[in-house]
Amino acid sequence: MTPRLQKLHDALVQAGFRPTERLGELTIEVPAAEYLASAKKLKDFGFEQLTDLCGVDYAAYGDRPREGMRFATVVHLLSLSQNGRVRLRAFCADDQFPVLPSIVELWPSANWYEREAFDLYGIMFEGHPDLRRILTDYGFVGHPFRKDFPLIGNVEVRYDEKLGRVIYEPVTSVEPRVLVPRTIRHDSRYDQAQAEAASNDPAQK
Amino acid sequence: MQEIKNYTINFGPQHPAAHGVLRLVLEMDGEVIQRADPHIGLLHRATEKLAESKPYNQSIGYMDRLDYVSMMCNEHAYVRAIEKLLGVEAPIRAQYIRTMFDEITRILNHLMWIGSNALDLGAMAVFLYAFREREELMDCYEAVSGARMHATYYRPGGVYRDLPEKMPQYRESRWHKGRDLTRMNAWREGSLLDFLDAFTKDFPTKVDEYETLLTDNRIWKQRTVGIGVVPPEQALAWGMTGPMLRGSGVEWDLRKKQPYAAYDAMEFDIPVGVTGDCYDRYLVRVEEMRQSNRIVQQCVRWLRENPGEVMLRNYKVSPPSREEMKDDMEALIHHFKLFTEGYCVPEGETYCAVEAPKGEFGCYLISDGANKPFRVKLRAPSFVHLSSMDSIIRGHMLPDAVAMIGTYDVVFGEVDR
């Protein structure tokens, strides 16, 4: 850790967080119930800017069966005064109906990001002033970035001469295909590097 | 008594000042905007989802198509994120090449911006002047990558190839011949670096030309001074970065504060505005062009003196050369594996940001150890800037909406992704 990162890390620990460090980045993971309170605390801590907020669908992660919940929201915060970033992640408690409190009140820039996460992943943000779809078509059905949503989509549009308007139909023009299969290789170099890093980490001892 | 009601109008998506496909639903009280509701997503191509379906390297080309006026900066963020997860670093020469092309890109972007923004506000000529210089820089893109815009030049582990020894020249045609041709080829006798050297020597005078057209122009000032004022607190709250933030007087530039590539070896200044209106942002961007020019000059000097590798010799990440492939079995296998399967990136996540011309362009990459990304999230500056539209434009006149869209410097490739 660089001195600047170490300082930020220690200050965050002081403030009651449990940040983990990896690749020079700090991550704080909180349960959904503490998400809003943590965000508030981080804002007061000095993170003036919300750089990014996105949904993640952890279905089909890695080659092991999934242990935790499926949907998460990842927030990236930036402190200009302390020149540091932190990542805040909260998993939604319910896979069927993922809900998290909205943080628009704290950072107005979260507004569109939350709309985007809702649109693409179906995560509901409680307390959001205007939770509409943002990127997909008017009247779109489904949440396209979920891992179970097909890459080719469910519907295609064309202009129908008889009806004189654009119509939606099930996709027939393309077929789902995989050009390069997804493979996970356990590279001994990385495994070894990770093991070494873990044994050097004083927190692990 | 007569009842006066607000009415709603559509601005775009087929409006020349909407910079692409912005559909702005405006609630008007006379000519005063009461509420603005930008509808975006008309250019949504699900780049992030597409990236999840293919090996890492195949998505570099998609990055060019996000912010399609600052192509290489987008690549830079993506490539850096992969490099960070892989734990590799590009050779120093590649870092300088990246720095140089990031700055060329910044000039390209600001030229596009100054031209189109002036055009939106009624000044036709600037556009023509700006495109004259854009053409020269596009030729630099073409010289290194073969493509004028969508370069796909950066790779994890370096850049695709070294700078060319010879700058391509104009050939004689019915339109260009004789003295005209000699003039056009005057800078192109030597290498790309010679060309850039000549360009950067000349460019400040070109910037002066744009300034004579705009800086003291009465109409330009009437359209921009005091319009779209963003106080610094608001700029921070809305997540603004780049010239939008600096225009409001906040000195924040990732190139200085969190240096990457070769920026810590560069000498340049960060211009900041005072009032945070459209005019200040104009001044900031013009000054940034001059500073970028300085950085390009420094890179040219360094690159001339320091030849070397531009790609990592790590065949797990970068392909071996054709010659090596012909007589080395290992190299052949590496080549085959790289192009059929790609490389697996160790499990982890990272957020890498670069100071793109429009602001902070970030790439949040999650890898689960596969040869394809698990999740790519691209943090586009235009998206964030545009989200503040409603709160800033309220109470302005309709023509100010055009000035504001121009000063945001939005590009819908990256807003909609």
Boltz contact constraints between the chains, C-beta under 6 A:
constraints:
  - contact:
      token1: [A, 23]
      token2: [B, 84]
      max_distance: 6.0
  - contact:
      token1: [A, 23]
      token2: [B, 350]
      max_distance: 6.0
  - contact:
      token1: [A, 48]
      token2: [B, 236]
      max_distance: 6.0
  - contact:
      token1: [A, 49]
      token2: [B, 236]
      max_distance: 6.0
  - contact:
      token1: [A, 49]
      token2: [B, 239]
      max_distance: 6.0
  - contact:
      token1: [A, 50]
      token2: [B, 239]
      max_distance: 6.0
  - contact:
      token1: [A, 52]
      token2: [B, 379]
      max_distance: 6.0
  - contact:
      token1: [A, 54]
      token2: [B, 377]
      max_distance: 6.0
  - contact:
      token1: [A, 56]
      token2: [B, 375]
      max_distance: 6.0
  - contact:
      token1: [A, 61]
      token2: [B, 368]
      max_distance: 6.0
  - contact:
      token1: [A, 62]
      token2: [B, 368]
      max_distance: 6.0
  - contact:
      token1: [A, 76]
      token2: [B, 351]
      max_distance: 6.0
  - contact:
      token1: [A, 80]
      token2: [B, 252]
      max_distance: 6.0
  - contact:
      token1: [A, 83]
      token2: [B, 257]
      max_distance: 6.0
  - contact:
      token1: [A, 108]
      token2: [B, 237]
      max_distance: 6.0
  - contact:
      token1: [A, 108]
      token2: [B, 238]
      max_distance: 6.0
  - contact:
      token1: [A, 109]
      token2: [B, 238]
      max_distance: 6.0
  - contact:
      token1: [A, 109]
      token2: [B, 239]
      max_distance: 6.0
  - contact:
      token1: [A, 109]
      token2: [B, 384]
      max_distance: 6.0
  - contact:
      token1: [A, 111]
      token2: [B, 387]
      max_distance: 6.0
  - contact:
      token1: [A, 112]
      token2: [B, 387]
      max_distance: 6.0
  - contact:
      token1: [A, 135]
      token2: [B, 41]
      max_distance: 6.0
  - contact:
      token1: [A, 135]
      token2: [B, 44]
      max_distance: 6.0
  - contact:
      token1: [A, 145]
      token2: [B, 49]
      max_distance: 6.0
  - contact:
      token1: [A, 151]
      token2: [B, 53]
      max_distance: 6.0
  - contact:
      token1: [A, 180]
      token2: [B, 55]
      max_distance: 6.0
  - contact:
      token1: [A, 182]
      token2: [B, 370]
      max_distance: 6.0
  - contact:
      token1: [A, 182]
      token2: [B, 372]
      max_distance: 6.0
  - contact:
      token1: [A, 183]
      token2: [B, 371]
      max_distance: 6.0
  - contact:
      token1: [A, 184]
      token2: [B, 369]
      max_distance: 6.0
  - contact:
      token1: [A, 184]
      token2: [B, 370]
      max_distance: 6.0
  - contact:
      token1: [A, 185]
      token2: [B, 344]
      max_distance: 6.0
  - contact:
      token1: [A, 190]
      token2: [B, 346]
      max_distance: 6.0
